[in-house]
Amino acid sequence: MEKKLRFLFIVQGEGRGHLTQAISLADMVRRHEHEVVETLVGKSHARELPAFFHERMNTSIRIYDTPSFVFGKDRKHIDLIKTFLYNASPQKLKTYAKSIELIYSRIREVAPDIVVNFYEILPGFAQLRFRIDVPFVHIGHQYMLRHPDYMIGRGDHLMLLRLHAILCSIGATKILALSFYPMKSYPRERVVVVPPLLRKEVVDLKPSTGDYILGYMVNQGYENEIRAWHKKHPEVRLHFFWDKQDAPAVWEVDETLTLHTIDDESFLKYMAGCRGYITTAGFESVCEALYLDKPVMMIPAHIEQEVNAADAVSIHGGIVGKKFDLSVLLACMDEKRTFQAPAFQAWIHSAEKVFMEQLTSVRTGFPSGKD
């Protein structure tokens, strides 16, 4: 009889993607009668943990401070120098040291069989400092950069991103690299390529084609671009989701532009019925749009999202732009699509079998390099 495993999740709480991945995996392991005993979330003070995460995780949730990006004056793109200076200040380093101690103390207290880390950087440092004797499984699309056959990950300009992926997976027993498409495992780096983690709510959606464009912008700096385009094209209905903390839940700017704060159930409803989707190229929402076979335009805000966008383009899953010019998306929607939605959907549907095989085999060694 299969042993019932106790998992502790650690989640990078910046943005929506890692949070929804954690919800999806928690649902999976529970369907197989395993348990998620606690969830730790690393985030900055600038972000609110969405209500849907508290509602859906069904575990105790502890939040700690973790390194975060600092955006430039345009509030769109990351300022690497400011990011380094902010996170390397003595006060911040002291705060992060306390976060590392919290991670260790919670692992010691709840004694999980396996720790699952959704691309949070501090658990690796906790492993380095305390040599925690518990298997760590790390999950994220960024770990594709550690695979030698990943063509998108080539080039010296990705050196810092590759370094970040290494730091996030210090002490890994196994690394599950989320991918748009299947690839062989790479045992030397303990990397197994796995499907995206989409929740059952997404898989169960019945897509339709409505009369509006859906958008998602984490960074408020894009608001002016959207308003400027909307002013020229007021006839096009737009629904945009953003994370502005002091904004109303639903702000009807006028008859055809509505801004929504992040609400997962509402977002999925609008995703299912949209004509097309424009986003800052977060991996998870792009996967959701592709699963529903929606035309996608991506506006990367930083190098990590540039990788996501290039990867999606490589399977004809969307187009890339430099700004929120929805005219480009509308033109793309009039062209014949070459994206192979059935193949992508089949890859998504294999996720539960793949993940449960990988998680339940953690203590029995790394699998062979077979497909």
C-alpha positions, 0 to 999 in steps of 0.5 A: 500500500502506498505511503501517504505523504505529508508535504510542506509547500513554499511559494514565491508570492510575487504575481499569480503564477506560482500561487496557482501552481501551488493550488493545482498541486495541492489539489492533485496530492489530495486527490491521491490521499496525501496531505499538504500540512502547511504553506509558507509564502515569500513576498514583499510588502508591496504585494498583497496575497490574493484572497483566492489563495487563502480560500483555496489552499486549505492549509495554514499559511505563513508569510515571510519577507523575501527578496523582490524586484524594484521597478524603474521610474516607468513602473514597467521594467525592473531596475537591476541596480536598484533591485540589488541595492534594495535587497543587499542593504544591512536591514534587508539582509537581517530580515532575510536571515530571520526568514531563513530561520523561519523556514527551518523552524517550520520544517523542523516543527511540522516534519514533512516527508517532502518540501515542495518549493515553487521558485522561492530563493530563500529555501535554498539558503535555508538548506545551505545553512542548516543542511535540512535532512528532508527531500526538496522538490523544486518546481518552476519554468525557469529551471528549463534554463538548466537543461542543455537542450533548451534552445531558448536558454542559450546566450550570455545575456541569461547568465544572471537568470541561470544563476538565480535558477541555481540559487533557487534550487540549492540542495534540490533532491529533484527539479521539476521544470515546467515546460510548454512541450515534452523533453527528456530528463537531464539526470546530471542536474536532477532535472525532469521536464514536466507539463504546466500545472493548470488547475482543474477549474481551467481544464474544465472551462468551456471556451467561447468567443466573446466581444472583448479583449482580456488583459493582465498587467502586474505592473501599474506602469502599463495603465497609461499605454492601455488608456491611450490605446483605448482613447483611440479605439473606444469601440473595442471592449476591454477587461484588464486585471491588475494588482493595484491595492487601493483600486476598487474590485471592479472599476468601470472606467467607461462603457468599454474599459473595465479594470479588475483587481486580481480575482481568480474566479472572475479572471478565469471566467473572462479568459474563457470568453475572450476574443484574445489575451494580452499579458506581460508574459507570465508563464502560467496565464500564457499556458491557460490562454493556450490551453483554451486556444486563445490568440495571445500577445505578450509584453515582457517586463523583464528578462524572465518574461522574455524567455517565457515569450520566446518559448511560447513563440517557438510553438506558434503560441503567440506574438511579442510586442514592446508595448500594449498596442492592442492593434497588433493583437487584433491584426494577429487574430485575423490571421490563420493560427498554426498553434497545435492546441490538441497536442498542448492540451494532451500534454496538460492532461498528462500532468497529474500522472507525471507529477504523482510519479515524480513526487512519490518516487523522490525517496527512491532515487532519481529516475533514469533519463528516459522520456 
